[in-house]
Amino acid sequence: MLAIALGTILPWLLIALGAWLGYQLVLQNGRILLRLESIEKRLATGKAAPAKRREPAGLPIGSPAPDFELPDLTGKRHKLSDFRDQNLLLLFFNPRCGYCTKMAADLAALPADGGPDRVVTVVVTTGDVDENRKLIEQHGIRSLVLLQEEMKIASLFQAQGTPMGYRIDPAGRIASELAVGAEAVLKLAGKLPTPPKSAARANGSEKGYHHPDPSLARSKINRKGLTAGTTAPDFRLPQIDGGELALEDFRGKRLLLIFSDPNCGPCDVLAPQLEESHRQRSDLQVLMISRRDAEATRAKATSLGLSFPIVMQKQWEISLQYGMFATPIAYLIDEQSILLSDVAVGVEPILALAEQPASVRAPSLALSN
């Protein structure tokens, strides 16, 4: 009897279970179809699902900058609060970061001290003291460089990489969003605009007015060199064998102006060929501007047998005026101190520049003839 009962009931149970599973599948398919229909309607009307708003990285503008105390490369300790009443660029740096080393020349061109219309730069770097000191000396960086352990201070500022930085106002508040990358950081180093009187009064005092985001056009450093037809920026620099020379001392003569470095390999290849041109041509003067170490430059000139004049810039200050931080580069300058050429970069372009005939004239002069 039990077997007969089970034989009768079991098929009905299986039928009921199948019906229930079928119903669940129909419900699931219905939900999927409704979801697809909703997506198709949004696509048809051009309205996508709203994206989750991404909050800006870094500390919020107006918040107090975390204070810290770190040693410089000589061991002397400095606090961030030491820079109150100054506009500050705080840069997080790493000597093994390729983007950092590429911006080192631009960093060297920044003023060492702040002022009413510019910022003072403080570099917080990682790594070995000697490694940092070598890079700083090589590029002539004049900013204060402080050494942190790993990324401890950077983490306080929510800076997870390098180069990154903030503008900090005279009251010690964050005055910019976190700048990421060399170009964005250098933008923060731009000249501060003069505050409108109305804005100054709104702040309660004209002193200490701060604009957190100057335009890139106002702050960007020229790194592409000057163009032909430009008046050559004047300078007066010490010679390696005593005395001084100025650009105006070459007025009335055609001049090949070379930017060099005693540790630049291509410069060593170029210099003897310039010496040959200097000895053979009376219609072309050669003047070399070296940098960093006068003693090393003097020794290199002696070893290469150079007789043309060589003067020393302290860091990159003359390179800054001529718009390029590299060696070797050169300009051909006419008798009226007008650039006859765009910047020449490298050995062969510079030698080609030196071989240009005296009949070549600056573009502005050629148009007037």
Phi and psi in degrees as a GROMACS rama.xvg file:
@    title "Ramachandran Plot"
@    xaxis  label "Phi"
@    yaxis  label "Psi"
@TYPE xy
-62.3106  -40.4444  LEU-2
-65.31  -38.7335  ALA-3
-66.2634  -40.0831  ILE-4
-64.0073  -45.3575  ALA-5
-63.1951  -39.2765  LEU-6
-64.1984  -28.3026  GLY-7
-81.7118  -40.8722  THR-8
-78.7018  -40.1559  ILE-9
-56.5504  -44.862  LEU-10
-59.4463  -37.3212  PRO-11
-67.3449  -36.0224  TRP-12
-64.1765  -41.7427  LEU-13
-64.7346  -38.2818  LEU-14
-64.953  -42.7  ILE-15
-64.4849  -42.9636  ALA-16
-62.409  -41.8913  LEU-17
-63.5439  -39.8531  GLY-18
-64.0286  -40.2595  ALA-19
-65.23  -43.4403  TRP-20
-63.247  -38.8761  LEU-21
-63.0397  -39.3325  GLY-22
-64.0708  -41.8816  TYR-23
-63.1307  -40.2212  GLN-24
-63.6811  -39.8215  LEU-25
-62.7966  -42.0179  VAL-26
-61.906  -45.362  LEU-27
-62.0958  -44.9565  GLN-28
-62.5473  -35.7659  ASN-29
-63.9147  -41.9494  GLY-30
-64.6117  -41.2166  ARG-31
-62.2489  -43.5504  ILE-32
-64.4853  -39.4508  LEU-33
-63.5062  -39.6642  LEU-34
-65.0001  -44.2592  ARG-35
-63.0901  -39.6835  LEU-36
-64.3291  -38.6949  GLU-37
-64.7659  -42.0319  SER-38
-64.203  -42.8694  ILE-39
-62.7287  -37.9362  GLU-40
-65.0469  -40.9594  LYS-41
-66.364  -39.5203  ARG-42
-65.3683  -38.9247  LEU-43
-66.3327  -34.2828  ALA-44
-91.6508  0.0405004  THR-45
76.5579  15.467  GLY-46
-108.928  106.825  LYS-47
-83.128  166.256  ALA-48
-62.1839  136.886  ALA-49
-60.1147  131.122  PRO-50
-79.3906  148.373  ALA-51
-69.3491  128.429  LYS-52
-67.398  131.081  ARG-53
-94.1892  121.755  ARG-54
-73.5695  142.361  GLU-55
-62.1378  143.296  PRO-56
-74.443  158.022  ALA-57
89.8713  -178.384  GLY-58
-76.1227  147.707  LEU-59
-71.5772  146.009  PRO-60
-61.3645  134.633  ILE-61
96.2568  -13.5837  GLY-62
-79.3742  152.663  SER-63
-64.5165  135.206  PRO-64
-73.6778  129.679  ALA-65
-58.5784  128.762  PRO-66
-77.6041  153.525  ASP-67
-156.01  166.476  PHE-68
-134.221  126.266  GLU-69
-139.637  155.494  LEU-70
-84.3918  148.238  PRO-71
-83.2833  -172.443  ASP-72
-73.7763  -7.50533  LEU-73
-100.295  -5.00987  THR-74
100.86  -11.2721  GLY-75
-71.2996  136.473  LYS-76
-94.5403  145.365  ARG-77
-137.116  145.668  HIS-78
-107.143  151.143  LYS-79
-62.7261  -36.1714  LEU-80
-65.2237  -13.7539  SER-81
-64.3877  -17.3514  ASP-82
-102.343  16.2148  PHE-83
-59.3058  149.223  ARG-84
75.0809  11.2619  ASP-85
-127.49  149.497  GLN-86
-80.7395  128.005  ASN-87
-125.09  137.436  LEU-88
-105.852  115.974  LEU-89
-100.876  115.004  LEU-90
-114.682  128.375  LEU-91
-96.5378  127.335  PHE-92
-136.547  157.536  PHE-93
-148.281  122.613  ASN-94
-65.2867  -14.9475  PRO-95
-100.018  6.5836  ARG-96
-90.8248  119.416  CYS-97
-58.6954  -39.1088  GLY-98
-67.0505  -31.863  TYR-99
-68.8214  -46.3268  CYS-100
-65.9566  -31.0789  THR-101
-68.984  -28.1563  LYS-102
-92.1022  1.24351  MET-103
-60.8254  -39.0556  ALA-104
-65.7324  -40.7677  ALA-105
-65.6694  -37.6562  ASP-106
-64.0298  -37.8946  LEU-107
-65.3821  -25.476  ALA-108
-79.7823  -11.1109  ALA-109
-73.0798  147.02  LEU-110
-64.048  146.88  PRO-111
-73.0037  -29.927  ALA-112
-118.028  152.782  ASP-113
-83.1849  -172.855  GLY-114
-175.152  -176.423  GLY-115
-64.8399  -23.5761  PRO-116
-121.573  15.9648  ASP-117
-150.404  166.648  ARG-118
-100.745  158.7  VAL-119
-103.25  136.51  VAL-120
-100.522  132.196  THR-121
-121.068  123.638  VAL-122
-100.977  124.669  VAL-123
-106.949  111.319  VAL-124
-115.36  166.218  THR-125
-116.928  174.025  THR-126
95.9545  -165.176  GLY-127
-78.9218  144.257  ASP-128
-60.7644  -48.395  VAL-129
-63.7801  -38.1122  ASP-130
-63.163  -43.8857  GLU-131
-66.9039  -43.3209  ASN-132
-61.5961  -40.4979  ARG-133
-61.5137  -43.9867  LYS-134
-66.809  -41.8929  LEU-135
-62.8203  -44.116  ILE-136
-69.9755  -37.7121  GLU-137
-60.5981  -41.2181  GLN-138
-98.139  -5.88731  HIS-139
71.1499  35.8396  GLY-140
-72.9202  126.344  ILE-141
-100.341  -9.16699  ARG-142
-69.0344  156.383  SER-143
-66.6908  129.817  LEU-144
-117.16  121.14  VAL-145
-111.934  146.376  LEU-146
-107.663  120.582  LEU-147
-104.934  158.058  GLN-148
-84.0946  119.451  GLU-149
49.2375  -120.374  GLU-150
-124.037  35.0433  MET-151
-62.5063  -47.8  LYS-152
-73.8485  -39.2431  ILE-153
-57.998  -37.4342  ALA-154
-65.7835  -31.3061  SER-155
-61.9829  -29.3181  LEU-156
-98.5098  9.27551  PHE-157
58.8742  31.5326  GLN-158
-98.8526  112.52  ALA-159
-99.8094  4.36921  GLN-160
-156.34  -173.684  GLY-161
-139.626  150.754  THR-162
-78.5015  137.756  PRO-163
-140.127  160.876  MET-164
-171.257  170.401  GLY-165
-132.802  154.136  TYR-166
-92.1517  133.308  ARG-167
-120.436  131.178  ILE-168
-83.2362  173.102  ASP-169
-61.6737  -18.9451  PRO-170
-89.514  3.56925  ALA-171
81.1269  23.7494  GLY-172
-104.9  150.348  ARG-173
-64.0137  124.562  ILE-174
-116.785  8.60539  ALA-175
-153.202  161.498  SER-176
-68.3494  163.483  GLU-177
-63.5125  117.952  LEU-178
-85.1303  129.383  ALA-179
-118.265  120.476  VAL-180
100.521  156.525  GLY-181
-59.6148  -45.9918  ALA-182
-64.7002  -42.2423  GLU-183
-65.8849  -39.2723  ALA-184
-67.5998  -44.0532  VAL-185
-63.7451  -30.5124  LEU-186
-59.9087  -37.6694  LYS-187
-68.1865  -18.1942  LEU-188
-85.1113  3.21328  ALA-189
-66.0801  163.307  GLY-190
-62.817  135.729  LYS-191
-74.2281  137.696  LEU-192
-73.3606  152.78  PRO-193
-71.8889  127.478  THR-194
-70.555  140.042  PRO-195
-63.6131  146.787  PRO-196
-61.4065  -35.6323  LYS-197
-63.9344  -41.6089  SER-198
-67.3361  -38.7272  ALA-199
-64.0002  -40.9321  ALA-200
-67.1846  -34.4928  ARG-201
-64.4847  -30.9777  ALA-202
-80.0756  -11.9141  ASN-203
94.4882  -13.0649  GLY-204
-162.48  137.734  SER-205
-71.0249  -29.2857  GLU-206
-72.0416  134.074  LYS-207
86.5588  3.39898  GLY-208
-61.2763  138.69  TYR-209
-138.981  130.595  HIS-210
-103.93  116.807  HIS-211
-75.9679  -12.095  PRO-212
-143.742  75.1847  ASP-213
-65.5259  155.611  PRO-214
-70.2751  150.137  SER-215
-61.7608  -36.1684  LEU-216
-61.9334  -31.3573  ALA-217
-79.4114  -27.9759  ARG-218
-109.248  -13.2019  SER-219
-69.489  134.417  LYS-220
-88.1455  133.005  ILE-221
-69.7255  122.673  ASN-222
-123.614  11.478  ARG-223
-107.337  2.11769  LYS-224
86.2161  164.33  GLY-225
-83.8136  161.809  LEU-226
-108.185  157.603  THR-227
-56.809  140.656  ALA-228
97.4107  -12.2875  GLY-229
-78.7543  144.274  THR-230
-70.2998  128.381  THR-231
-66.8446  127.045  ALA-232
-60.1704  134.081  PRO-233
-78.0466  158.713  ASP-234
-161.43  161.875  PHE-235
-137.709  123.008  ARG-236
-135.776  154.081  LEU-237
-73.3966  141.831  PRO-238
-84.0653  155.526  GLN-239
-71.0488  -20.2275  ILE-240
-109.381  19.3001  ASP-241
104.753  152.362  GLY-242
81.3479  -174.725  GLY-243
-134.021  157.471  GLU-244
-134.31  143.294  LEU-245
-120.049  158.202  ALA-246
-60.4911  -36.8904  LEU-247
-64.6869  -17.6924  GLU-248
-65.9373  -17.2539  ASP-249
-102.788  8.06261  PHE-250
-59.068  133.171  ARG-251
93.6386  -2.34027  GLY-252
-129.058  150.829  LYS-253
-82.6392  132.931  ARG-254
-128.315  135.346  LEU-255
-102.475  111.949  LEU-256
-99.4901  120.195  LEU-257
-112.226  135.875  ILE-258
-104.811  124.375  PHE-259
-136.682  178.068  SER-260
-153.894  135.948  ASP-261
-65.1507  -17.5392  PRO-262
-104.231  17.5683  ASN-263
-98.4455  114.343  CYS-264
-59.7114  -50.7449  GLY-265
-59.3027  -29.7051  PRO-266
-63.314  -37.3711  CYS-267
-66.4897  -32.5355  ASP-268
-71.784  -39.9473  VAL-269
-72.1674  -42.2071  LEU-270
-56.0786  -46.7787  ALA-271
-61.4828  -32.5177  PRO-272
-73.5562  -32.6093  GLN-273
-67.8392  -37.0757  LEU-274
-62.1878  -40.3233  GLU-275
-62.9953  -43.6251  GLU-276
-63.8459  -40.161  SER-277
-60.9567  -39.1663  HIS-278
-75.8435  -31.5411  ARG-279
-92.0585  -22.7846  GLN-280
-114.159  126.248  ARG-281
-92.4556  -11.467  SER-282
-94.1733  4.35714  ASP-283
-138.259  121.744  LEU-284
-91.5972  149.626  GLN-285
-122.325  129.325  VAL-286
-132.894  128.368  LEU-287
-109.806  132.796  MET-288
-105.638  114.016  ILE-289
-102.572  177.87  SER-290
-148.381  169.244  ARG-291
78.099  -75.4686  ARG-292
-128.675  111.079  ASP-293
-65.804  -37.7329  ALA-294
-64.8038  -43.6129  GLU-295
-65.7312  -37.7304  ALA-296
-65.4507  -42.3996  THR-297
-62.7938  -43.1413  ARG-298
-64.3205  -40.0144  ALA-299
-66.6927  -41.486  LYS-300
-62.4295  -38.8675  ALA-301
-66.9132  -44.6598  THR-302
-65.6301  -29.8256  SER-303
-94.2203  -3.57777  LEU-304
68.3663  40.1725  GLY-305
-86.3511  133.696  LEU-306
-116.166  -10.4858  SER-307
-76.1404  156.918  PHE-308
-67.5363  144.18  PRO-309
-131.108  128.366  ILE-310
-118.609  163.562  VAL-311
-117.678  126.352  MET-312
-92.9786  150.077  GLN-313
-67.6145  -51.1654  LYS-314
-129.587  -100.529  GLN-315
-125.96  20.6401  TRP-316
-63.5964  -35.8142  GLU-317
-80.5332  -36.0413  ILE-318
-57.4405  -38.5166  SER-319
-59.461  -43.2998  LEU-320
-65.1032  -31.4831  GLN-321
-95.3491  4.03453  TYR-322
78.2499  19.7041  GLY-323
-156.052  135.106  MET-324
-109.592  78.5206  PHE-325
-160.722  162.341  ALA-326
-144.135  145.741  THR-327
-83.4375  141.485  PRO-328
-134.425  164.593  ILE-329
-155.256  157.075  ALA-330
-130.39  145.142  TYR-331
-99.8121  124.89  LEU-332
-119.899  133.634  ILE-333
-85.1056  -176.23  ASP-334
-66.0238  -18.5618  GLU-335
-104.327  17.3538  GLN-336
66.0053  33.5539  SER-337
-104.572  136.611  ILE-338
-68.465  122.941  LEU-339
-83.7362  -12.1636  LEU-340
-145.249  159.129  SER-341
-68.6479  172.85  ASP-342
-64.8509  137.106  VAL-343
-103.639  129.591  ALA-344
-119.746  120.916  VAL-345
100.962  165.525  GLY-346
-60.9676  -55.4813  VAL-347
-64.2883  -46.9586  GLU-348
-60.2851  -35.0183  PRO-349
-69.7283  -41.7095  ILE-350
-64.3109  -37.5652  LEU-351
-64.4793  -36.2965  ALA-352
-65.0972  -41.0866  LEU-353
-65.7301  -24.6139  ALA-354
-90.2392  -0.478998  GLU-355
-63.3351  138.701  GLN-356
-69.1472  159.05  PRO-357
-66.0219  -16.1577  ALA-358
-72.9253  -15.6187  SER-359
-68.8964  130.514  VAL-360
-121.163  158.937  ARG-361
-63.5096  147.546  ALA-362
-54.554  -42.6051  PRO-363
-65.1501  -36.8712  SER-364
-71.4596  -37.9183  LEU-365
-62.4402  -36.2479  ALA-366
-68.9329  -27.8877  LEU-367
-83.7968  -13.7077  SER-368
